[in-house]
Amino acid sequence: MAAVVEAKNITKAFGGVKAVDDVSVSVEAGEILAVVGENGAGKSTLMRILAGIETQDSGQVIVSGEVIPKSDAKASIDAGISLVHQELSLVPEMTVAENILLGSAPTTVGITRTRQMKQIAQAALEEIGVSVDLDERISKLSVALRQFVEIARAVARKPKVLILDEPTASLTPAETDYLLSMLQRLADRGMSIVYISHRIPEVFRLCDTVTILRDGKQISVLDVAKTTPQQVIDQMVGRELKKDLESKRSSSPGHVVLKAVGIRAEGVNDISLEVRAGEIIGLGGLVGAGRTELVRAIIGADPRKLGKVTLTVNGKTKVISSFESAVKAGVGYVPEERRTDGLALTMTVAENITLPNRKELSASGFQLARKIRTFADDLSKRVGLRPPEIDREAGQYSGGNQQKIVIAKWLGRRPALIVLDEPTRGVDVGAKAEIHRLVKELADNGTAVLVVSSDLPELLELADTIHVVRDGTITGTLSQEEADEKRVMSLAAGEQVENA
């Protein structure tokens, strides 16, 4: 069968480093192709080239036998390629219907034909089997619903090839199941799917073929039915992951560092918790349960209605009333939305790492250039940034590497408390192990750690204690010995633990 889309001998370099090095892929009608590899392997760059967003240095993109002009997103869309980015690109203050038809809404003499726009948007939502109010603003939707609206926008273009970059990173297990079933239905109707994911079980459940990239090079193309998850992982990382990185830690918590009492905020209903020095507290629950709202209220990133938060460091207790006061007191924060809340994408790695550390890296009001470079270089290597180019813009790195930059800038402050919201969302298996190591290392050195994660195995591995949040309240608390996936999910879903 002839390929619907082909990428032939694609090469792309940034600053002398080849992000994609002579890679060729092809997808047939109705085929679901997985593209996997560690962060920085070149997956997203390759997909952006396919979608006409990035210009390749050499090679061709061919759709149904026709060569697509370089760096021509409109030509790629017209040819039948739709890309759903890893980081959502919706406009928060526009409606669902307006976002689905963004840039392609039907008009008459410059005026949008609203009724027709809604009809097309509704048809796209029905095609993927999702129900949402067309007039609702995106800012009011959960992260999961935003993801489905993004997919509906791609499907509305009637593509021959649908490319999805980490589409399940922010979804619950039930939402992931639905998405995978929906993609299978689209493929059964003849649509070609290119699926990027670090979640190997999803690849083996959904995909027909898997292309493995490492350091920009194409390592192999495998028939999913004739290989194993471990073989794919081994080829992705080029090494065996140490089992000791997957083991639980034993802890001896010290004094109470964070004390939050009676916290009430938007989506949070009277929650109290403590985190001790050297302790990792996990917040589990479903998407929309109020976990992110809770941690943002605790550290002053969002306003609190009621409640008191204190941080005790070196025997001194300070009240946290704002995010600025939290940072000054010794709090580090790795947010869920790294691109909008955690990074300045057009600034370099060094500049990003320097941002919360400027006082320590200056003298008499002047930045110390040599000290900054040494500081940024050491931290980028500590978190395993690949490649560790501190003069490169943060926005040029893959999602997982961007997460490492966010972590690095807070490690530079040696925080007494670090709050991590979905720390390995969109991160490959190798980088995930590295981040887990860093988190455990921080706790072992006496840092108090508060982690929000929708990845249950991650939560079970890292946390000494798990508070399960549902509808803005803590529905149960499980020790490391008590916690397992069934117990956490039963509390998250509102069931009795005994029935788990």
GUTORNU-774911 format. One line per 5 residues: number of its first residue (from 1); their letters; for each residue x, y, z of C-alpha. Coordinates in steps of 0.5 Angstrom, whole numbers, always signed. Layout:
# residues N
NUM> a> X:Y:Z ~ ... .
END
This chain:
# residues 500
1> maavv> +0:+0:+0 ~ +3:+7:-2 ~ +5:+12:+4 ~ +0:+17:+5 ~ +6:+22:+8 .
6> eakni> +13:+21:+8 ~ +19:+24:+11 ~ +25:+23:+7 ~ +32:+24:+9 ~ +30:+30:+14 .
11> tkafg> +36:+34:+17 ~ +35:+40:+22 ~ +41:+43:+26 ~ +40:+48:+32 ~ +47:+52:+33 .
16> gvkav> +51:+46:+30 ~ +47:+41:+34 ~ +43:+36:+29 ~ +36:+35:+33 ~ +34:+31:+27 .
21> ddvsv> +40:+27:+23 ~ +38:+24:+16 ~ +31:+21:+19 ~ +26:+18:+14 ~ +19:+16:+16 .
26> sveag> +12:+14:+13 ~ +5:+12:+14 ~ +0:+9:+10 ~ -8:+10:+11 ~ -11:+7:+17 .
31> eilav> -4:+6:+20 ~ -2:+8:+27 ~ +5:+10:+28 ~ +9:+11:+34 ~ +15:+16:+34 .
36> vgeng> +19:+15:+41 ~ +25:+17:+44 ~ +28:+21:+50 ~ +27:+28:+51 ~ +32:+31:+46 .
41> agkst> +31:+25:+41 ~ +28:+30:+36 ~ +21:+27:+36 ~ +18:+34:+36 ~ +22:+38:+31 .
46> lmril> +21:+32:+26 ~ +13:+33:+27 ~ +14:+41:+27 ~ +18:+40:+20 ~ +12:+35:+18 .
51> agiet> +7:+40:+20 ~ +11:+46:+16 ~ +12:+50:+22 ~ +20:+48:+22 ~ +24:+49:+16 .
56> qdsgq> +29:+43:+15 ~ +36:+44:+13 ~ +35:+38:+8 ~ +30:+33:+6 ~ +23:+33:+3 .
61> vivsg> +16:+32:+6 ~ +11:+28:+1 ~ +4:+28:+2 ~ +0:+23:-3 ~ +6:+24:-8 .
66> evipk> +6:+31:-8 ~ +12:+35:-5 ~ +10:+40:+1 ~ +14:+47:+0 ~ +19:+48:+6 .
71> sdaka> +16:+52:+12 ~ +9:+53:+9 ~ +4:+51:+15 ~ -2:+53:+10 ~ +1:+48:+5 .
76> sidag> +2:+42:+10 ~ -5:+43:+13 ~ -8:+44:+6 ~ -5:+37:+4 ~ -8:+34:+10 .
81> islvh> -3:+34:+16 ~ -6:+36:+22 ~ -1:+37:+29 ~ -4:+37:+36 ~ +2:+40:+40 .
86> qelsl> +5:+38:+46 ~ +3:+44:+49 ~ -4:+47:+48 ~ -4:+53:+44 ~ -12:+55:+45 .
91> vpemt> -14:+62:+46 ~ -16:+62:+53 ~ -21:+68:+53 ~ -24:+65:+46 ~ -30:+60:+46 .
96> vaeni> -30:+53:+44 ~ -33:+54:+37 ~ -28:+60:+36 ~ -22:+56:+38 ~ -24:+50:+34 .
101> llgsa> -25:+54:+28 ~ -19:+59:+29 ~ -16:+61:+23 ~ -21:+58:+19 ~ -28:+60:+21 .
106> pttvg> -33:+61:+15 ~ -34:+69:+14 ~ -38:+73:+9 ~ -35:+80:+7 ~ -30:+79:+14 .
111> itrtr> -36:+77:+18 ~ -36:+71:+22 ~ -42:+66:+20 ~ -43:+64:+27 ~ -48:+59:+26 .
116> qmkqi> -44:+55:+21 ~ -38:+56:+25 ~ -42:+52:+31 ~ -44:+47:+26 ~ -37:+45:+24 .
121> aqaal> -35:+45:+31 ~ -40:+41:+33 ~ -39:+36:+28 ~ -32:+36:+30 ~ -33:+34:+37 .
126> eeigv> -38:+29:+35 ~ -33:+26:+31 ~ -29:+25:+37 ~ -35:+23:+41 ~ -34:+29:+46 .
131> svdld> -39:+34:+49 ~ -38:+41:+51 ~ -41:+47:+51 ~ -39:+51:+44 ~ -40:+58:+48 .
136> erisk> -36:+56:+54 ~ -29:+60:+54 ~ -23:+55:+54 ~ -21:+59:+61 ~ -27:+55:+64 .
141> lsval> -25:+48:+62 ~ -21:+43:+65 ~ -14:+41:+62 ~ -17:+35:+60 ~ -23:+38:+56 .
146> rqfve> -18:+43:+53 ~ -14:+37:+50 ~ -20:+34:+47 ~ -22:+41:+44 ~ -15:+42:+41 .
151> iarav> -16:+35:+38 ~ -23:+37:+35 ~ -19:+43:+32 ~ -15:+38:+28 ~ -20:+34:+26 .
156> arkpk> -24:+39:+24 ~ -19:+40:+18 ~ -21:+33:+15 ~ -14:+31:+15 ~ -11:+25:+12 .
161> vlild> -6:+25:+17 ~ -7:+27:+25 ~ +0:+28:+29 ~ -1:+28:+36 ~ +5:+30:+41 .
166> eptas> +4:+27:+48 ~ -4:+27:+48 ~ -5:+24:+54 ~ +0:+27:+59 ~ -5:+31:+63 .
171> ltpae> -11:+26:+62 ~ -13:+21:+67 ~ -13:+13:+66 ~ -21:+14:+64 ~ -20:+20:+59 .
176> tdyll> -14:+16:+56 ~ -18:+10:+55 ~ -23:+14:+52 ~ -18:+18:+47 ~ -14:+11:+45 .
181> smlqr> -21:+8:+43 ~ -23:+15:+39 ~ -16:+14:+35 ~ -17:+7:+34 ~ -24:+9:+31 .
186> ladrg> -21:+15:+27 ~ -16:+10:+24 ~ -21:+5:+22 ~ -24:+10:+18 ~ -18:+11:+14 .
191> msivy> -14:+16:+18 ~ -7:+16:+19 ~ -4:+17:+26 ~ +3:+19:+28 ~ +3:+18:+36 .
196> ishri> +8:+21:+40 ~ +8:+18:+47 ~ +13:+17:+53 ~ +8:+12:+56 ~ +10:+5:+53 .
201> pevfr> +4:+1:+55 ~ +0:+6:+50 ~ +4:+5:+44 ~ +3:-3:+45 ~ -4:-2:+46 .
206> lcdtv> -5:+3:+40 ~ +0:+3:+35 ~ +2:-2:+29 ~ +9:+1:+28 ~ +14:+4:+32 .
211> tilrd> +20:+9:+30 ~ +25:+10:+35 ~ +30:+16:+35 ~ +36:+17:+39 ~ +40:+24:+39 .
216> gkqis> +37:+26:+33 ~ +38:+19:+29 ~ +33:+14:+27 ~ +35:+7:+31 ~ +30:+3:+28 .
221> vldva> +23:+2:+26 ~ +19:-4:+29 ~ +13:-8:+28 ~ +10:-7:+35 ~ +7:-14:+35 .
226> kttpq> +14:-17:+34 ~ +17:-13:+40 ~ +17:-12:+47 ~ +16:-6:+51 ~ +23:-7:+54 .
231> qvidq> +26:-8:+48 ~ +23:-1:+46 ~ +26:+2:+52 ~ +33:-1:+51 ~ +33:+2:+44 .
236> mvgre> +31:+9:+46 ~ +36:+10:+52 ~ +41:+6:+49 ~ +43:+3:+56 ~ +39:-1:+61 .
241> lkkdl> +36:+4:+67 ~ +38:+2:+74 ~ +33:-2:+78 ~ +35:+2:+84 ~ +32:+8:+81 .
246> eskrs> +25:+5:+81 ~ +25:+3:+89 ~ +22:+7:+94 ~ +26:+10:+99 ~ +26:+10:+107 .
251> sspgh> +26:+17:+110 ~ +27:+20:+117 ~ +23:+26:+117 ~ +25:+32:+121 ~ +22:+38:+124 .
256> vvlka> +15:+41:+121 ~ +18:+46:+115 ~ +11:+47:+112 ~ +5:+48:+116 ~ -2:+50:+112 .
261> vgira> -8:+50:+116 ~ -15:+51:+114 ~ -14:+53:+107 ~ -20:+56:+103 ~ -19:+58:+96 .
266> egvnd> -22:+57:+89 ~ -23:+50:+88 ~ -20:+48:+95 ~ -25:+47:+102 ~ -22:+47:+108 .
271> islev> -15:+43:+108 ~ -10:+43:+113 ~ -3:+39:+112 ~ +4:+39:+114 ~ +11:+37:+110 .
276> ragei> +17:+36:+114 ~ +24:+36:+113 ~ +27:+30:+109 ~ +20:+28:+107 ~ +16:+27:+101 .
281> iglgg> +8:+29:+101 ~ +4:+27:+95 ~ -2:+29:+93 ~ -6:+24:+89 ~ -13:+25:+86 .
286> lvgag> -17:+26:+79 ~ -15:+32:+74 ~ -20:+37:+77 ~ -20:+35:+84 ~ -17:+41:+87 .
291> rtelv> -9:+39:+88 ~ -6:+45:+83 ~ -11:+50:+86 ~ -9:+48:+93 ~ -1:+48:+92 .
296> raiig> -2:+55:+89 ~ -6:+57:+94 ~ -1:+55:+100 ~ +5:+58:+96 ~ +1:+65:+95 .
301> adprk> +1:+64:+87 ~ -7:+65:+87 ~ -11:+68:+93 ~ -13:+65:+99 ~ -20:+66:+102 .
306> lgkvt> -18:+63:+109 ~ -13:+60:+112 ~ -6:+61:+115 ~ +1:+58:+112 ~ +8:+58:+115 .
311> ltvng> +15:+56:+113 ~ +20:+54:+119 ~ +27:+55:+117 ~ +33:+54:+121 ~ +29:+55:+127 .
316> ktkvi> +25:+62:+124 ~ +18:+61:+123 ~ +15:+66:+117 ~ +8:+67:+115 ~ +7:+66:+107 .
321> ssfes> +2:+71:+105 ~ +4:+72:+97 ~ +9:+68:+92 ~ +14:+73:+93 ~ +14:+72:+101 .
326> avkag> +14:+64:+99 ~ +20:+65:+95 ~ +24:+69:+100 ~ +22:+65:+106 ~ +25:+59:+102 .
331> vgyvp> +20:+56:+97 ~ +21:+53:+90 ~ +16:+52:+85 ~ +16:+48:+79 ~ +9:+49:+76 .
336> eerrt> +4:+44:+72 ~ +4:+49:+66 ~ +12:+50:+65 ~ +12:+54:+58 ~ +7:+59:+61 .
341> dglal> +8:+59:+68 ~ +15:+56:+69 ~ +20:+59:+63 ~ +21:+65:+59 ~ +22:+61:+53 .
346> tmtva> +26:+67:+49 ~ +31:+67:+54 ~ +37:+63:+54 ~ +38:+57:+59 ~ +43:+61:+63 .
351> enitl> +38:+67:+64 ~ +32:+63:+66 ~ +37:+59:+71 ~ +39:+66:+74 ~ +32:+69:+74 .
356> pnrke> +31:+67:+82 ~ +38:+67:+84 ~ +40:+74:+81 ~ +42:+77:+88 ~ +47:+71:+89 .
361> lsasg> +50:+72:+82 ~ +51:+80:+83 ~ +55:+85:+87 ~ +54:+92:+88 ~ +48:+91:+83 .
366> fqlar> +52:+88:+77 ~ +51:+81:+75 ~ +57:+77:+75 ~ +58:+74:+68 ~ +63:+69:+70 .
371> kirtf> +60:+67:+76 ~ +53:+66:+72 ~ +56:+62:+67 ~ +59:+57:+72 ~ +53:+57:+76 .
376> addls> +48:+55:+70 ~ +53:+50:+67 ~ +53:+46:+74 ~ +46:+46:+75 ~ +44:+44:+67 .
381> krvgl> +49:+39:+68 ~ +46:+37:+75 ~ +39:+36:+72 ~ +42:+32:+66 ~ +40:+38:+60 .
386> rppei> +41:+35:+53 ~ +45:+38:+50 ~ +47:+43:+56 ~ +48:+49:+52 ~ +47:+55:+57 .
391> dreag> +47:+60:+51 ~ +41:+57:+47 ~ +34:+59:+48 ~ +29:+55:+53 ~ +24:+55:+47 .
396> qysgg> +28:+51:+43 ~ +29:+45:+48 ~ +24:+39:+48 ~ +19:+39:+53 ~ +22:+35:+58 .
401> nqqki> +29:+39:+57 ~ +25:+45:+59 ~ +22:+42:+65 ~ +29:+40:+67 ~ +31:+48:+66 .
406> viakw> +25:+50:+71 ~ +28:+45:+76 ~ +35:+47:+75 ~ +33:+54:+77 ~ +30:+53:+83 .
411> lgrrp> +35:+48:+85 ~ +40:+54:+85 ~ +36:+57:+91 ~ +37:+51:+95 ~ +30:+51:+97 .
416> alivl> +27:+49:+104 ~ +21:+47:+101 ~ +20:+45:+94 ~ +13:+44:+91 ~ +13:+40:+84 .
421> deptr> +6:+40:+80 ~ +6:+34:+75 ~ +14:+34:+75 ~ +15:+29:+70 ~ +9:+30:+65 .
426> gvdvg> +11:+29:+58 ~ +18:+27:+60 ~ +21:+20:+57 ~ +23:+14:+61 ~ +30:+16:+62 .
431> akaei> +29:+23:+64 ~ +23:+21:+69 ~ +28:+17:+73 ~ +33:+23:+73 ~ +28:+27:+76 .
436> hrlvk> +26:+22:+81 ~ +33:+21:+83 ~ +34:+29:+84 ~ +27:+29:+88 ~ +29:+23:+92 .
441> eladn> +36:+27:+93 ~ +33:+33:+95 ~ +29:+30:+101 ~ +35:+26:+103 ~ +39:+32:+104 .
446> gtavl> +33:+35:+108 ~ +29:+39:+103 ~ +21:+38:+105 ~ +18:+36:+98 ~ +11:+37:+96 .
451> vvssd> +9:+33:+90 ~ +2:+33:+85 ~ +2:+28:+80 ~ -3:+24:+76 ~ +2:+19:+75 .
456> lpell> +0:+13:+80 ~ +6:+9:+80 ~ +10:+16:+80 ~ +6:+18:+87 ~ +7:+11:+90 .
461> eladt> +15:+11:+88 ~ +16:+18:+91 ~ +12:+19:+97 ~ +12:+18:+104 ~ +5:+20:+105 .
466> ihvvr> +0:+21:+100 ~ -6:+25:+101 ~ -12:+24:+96 ~ -16:+30:+94 ~ -23:+30:+91 .
471> dgtit> -28:+36:+90 ~ -23:+40:+94 ~ -22:+36:+100 ~ -17:+31:+103 ~ -21:+24:+102 .
476> gtlsq> -16:+20:+105 ~ -9:+20:+107 ~ -5:+13:+106 ~ +2:+12:+109 ~ +8:+9:+104 .
481> eeade> +6:+2:+107 ~ -2:+3:+106 ~ -2:+6:+99 ~ -3:+2:+93 ~ -6:+4:+86 .
486> krvms> -13:+1:+88 ~ -13:+5:+95 ~ -11:+11:+92 ~ -16:+11:+86 ~ -22:+9:+90 .
491> laage> -21:+15:+95 ~ -20:+19:+89 ~ -27:+17:+86 ~ -31:+17:+92 ~ -31:+10:+93 .
496> qvena> -30:+6:+100 ~ -23:+4:+101 ~ -25:-3:+103 ~ -28:-4:+96 ~ -22:-3:+93 .
END
